[in-house]
Amino acid sequence: MQTTNVLELKKQYEQTHFELLKLLNEQASLKQQLKDLPESERSQSEKLLLAELKAQNEAGVLGESTMDAIFKAVMQAKTKEEEAASKRPMLVSRAYKNEDTVIDLKGEKVGTGKASFVFGPCSVESYDQVAAVAESLKDKGLKLLRGGAFKPRSSPYDFQGLGVEGLEILKRAADEYDLAVISEIVTPHDIEKALDFVDVIQIGARNAQNFELLKEAGRTNKPILLKRALSGTISEFIAAAEYIHSEGNGQIILCERGIRTYETATRNTLDISAVPILKQETHLPVMVDVTHSTGRKDIMLPCAKAALAVGADGVMAEVHPNPAVALSDAGQQMDIPAFDKFYSELAAFQAKI
Ligand SMILES: [Mn+2]
């Protein structure tokens, strides 16, 4: 090959790069102008386009899989506008909103840096049972009462909760003792019903990726306490909160409740590092449920202290006036004297940090 010929070929080769880029830009510009048209109406389907392209390229030198790869990359090319949209920070993220979200529950402000406490029985069983715990909360100057009316149990033959009757009991006790109620709702069609009874709707670990339930909760203006899924990663947890926020409700409390690991010494493994990560990544209050994460009364206090030490906005634990006869989680609920001791030691620790 003659030198001049090579120089000419090199020039032509280089020129194709510019032509290709120019064409790609033109294509993106046309796509932008057609953006209000549904994708199916902009051109033939990608499949037909590719088939036609391959037919035209029969005499070409590009290999078939290379053609496929180039075609795919070209079709996925984003305009500046599309690129910016895909990088938009999530509504729950610190990048989107830097200041902490504070949630006011009948005067108890969650997310200010001063920890809040949520206590109550696993399941609502009777008015007297709930009232005994409510009275104990009131004596301590506490404000947040939990109790399960709808119980998503691992077995369908286990106690499923009192349902609406349970919500009525919680509401009555909350009114009488001036408390705010947190209770779990398990199906989208019960959300509206719950609005009359509860101050906070809990979405439990088993439903943390029930996206229709999350969206329905997002369409209310009730604060939501969202638990981490049984085997949920932190990013899945944040995405679940985003499902709620994306529908308009930004009043979300995240609750770390332990994750499933190979460890059997505890019911779940309390992921204490999730607390500072969630505080860093999101602007939402973060609580720690020490009952379901540990499943052990003997280590609940040190774990609750650890939660406060790493910056949790609150601690949740189960209390039952007579745990031995509880219809669910009998082994891990504190009785009232144990609760008194637990709370006084935790409050003393809180005062020191
Ligand atoms: Mn429980």
Residues whose N, C-alpha, C, O or C-beta is under 5 A from the ligand:
A	BS01	MN	C122 D329
